[in-house]
Amino acid sequence: MDLSTVKMVVTDMDGTLLNSKHEVSTRFFELFEQLRKRGIQFVAASGRQYSSMISKLGAIKNDVLFIAENGAYVRFREKTLLTTEFPAENVKSVLETVRTAPDLHPVLCTKDNAYVEGSHVKFINLLKEYYSDFIIVPDQKQITNEVLKVAIYHFESAERYTYPVVKHLAGDMKVKVSGSNWVDISHPNANKGYALTRVMDRLGLKSHEVMVFGDYNNDLEMLELADHSFAMANAHPNVKKVARYQTKDNNHYGVETILEQLL
């Protein structure tokens, strides 16, 4: 495996760069400084909102390119590079569908905030880990702000309980199981692969110059773009099929191990 051509490193966050306690390691920050000195661009790509990503990577935010909201929002420093809006009629359709099933908790995600209905205290408390900025509203259907995606949480299993309810929406919309508890629904172009393609075009980079790490189905499109694609040991089986290589799990420095080899 020749890593000498790599000019950009892209990594998912939850289940990949973050450990199971949702922490970024000190070891990573040390490696990041070496990447920066060598002129290797670092990209964080997540289903999280931008402000939540900043809460994890604030110390290095000025040197990180952020792909947030599963690719619907791309930002570098104070400049927005890409925004992919989810049409209002599709948002309404998703909310109506979700309300037909029990125990599904939708989140309307915009550039600056997320909007939730606040009747479920346990869910609201959990939400604080993933959303630094959210507003509790009486009725999500009344939100008129530009929505980037609808994220839906189920406490037991997204694949078992959420996906069957919403899978018929796929086609006009991008429907992705993005974690063990999350399904994200957005514009078809709002995915990490589309966003990464735009970034690669902007920087003039080819597949052999890009390294990508991921663990779940919302990482599939971006993994397919890189010659140096890595599935975490804890990754979904679909990710292990697509990625060219595998590394250790997110609790055993899987990303950091490969970055050390790169450096």
Secondary structure, 3 states (H helix, E strand, C coil): CCCCCCCEEEECCECCCECCCCCCCHHHHHHHHHHHHCCCEEEEECCCCHHHHHHHHHHHHHHEEEEEHHHCEEEECCEEEEECCCCHHHHHHHHHHHCCCCCCEEEEECCCCEEEECCCHHHHHHHHHHCCCEEEECCHHHCCCCCCEEEEECCCCHHHHHHHHHHHHECCEEEEECCCCEEEEECCCCCHHHHHHHHHHHHCCCHHHEEEEECCHHHHHHHCCCCEEEEECCCCHHHHHHCCEEECCCCCCHHHHHHHHHC
